[in-house]
Amino acid sequence: MRVVGAAQPGGPGSTAASAVGDTAGLPSPVRHRPPAIARPPIAEPRSV
């Protein structure tokens, strides 16, 4: 039954998969987005 719950979206599997992905060092688009959004504002003043 644990496998079924983990397979369901938003279930324990989602959290576990995220933790495993971070530990495995897999490309995390969610983590890369925040820094990218914070950089553009800093790059705009330079262009101007």
WOGIJO-V846842 format. One record per residue. N is the residue number from 0. RES is the residue in one letter. SS is DSSP state (h for helix, s for strand, l for the rest). PSI is psi in degrees with one decimal (999 if undefined). NEAR is the number of other ideal C-beta (glycine too) atoms within 8 Angstrom. Layout:
# WOGIJO-V846842
n:res:ss:psi:near
N:RES:SS:PSI:NEAR
N:RES:SS:PSI:NEAR
This chain:
# WOGIJO-V846842
n:res:ss:psi:near
0:M:l:-30.6:4
1:R:h:-36.3:6
2:V:h:-40.3:6
3:V:h:-45.3:7
4:G:h:-38.4:10
5:A:h:-29.9:10
6:A:h:-26.4:7
7:Q:l:140.6:8
8:P:l:136.9:4
9:G:l:0.4:4
10:G:l:-169.4:9
11:P:h:-28.6:8
12:G:h:-37.7:10
13:S:h:-47.3:9
14:T:h:-42.0:7
15:A:h:-42.5:9
16:A:h:-41.2:8
17:S:h:-45.1:8
18:A:h:-41.6:8
19:V:h:-40.8:8
20:G:h:-43.7:9
21:D:h:-42.2:10
22:T:h:-37.3:6
23:A:h:-17.4:6
24:G:l:23.0:4
25:L:l:156.7:6
26:P:l:115.6:4
27:S:l:98.5:8
28:P:h:-32.4:6
29:V:h:-39.4:6
30:R:h:-31.0:8
31:H:h:-22.6:9
32:R:h:-48.4:8
33:P:h:-51.5:8
34:P:h:-39.0:8
35:A:h:-37.8:8
36:I:h:-32.0:8
37:A:h:-24.3:8
38:R:h:-45.0:8
39:P:h:-48.0:8
40:P:h:-36.9:8
41:I:h:-30.6:8
42:A:h:-27.8:8
43:E:h:-50.0:8
44:P:h:-36.5:7
45:R:h:-43.7:6
46:S:h:-38.8:5
47:V:l:999:4
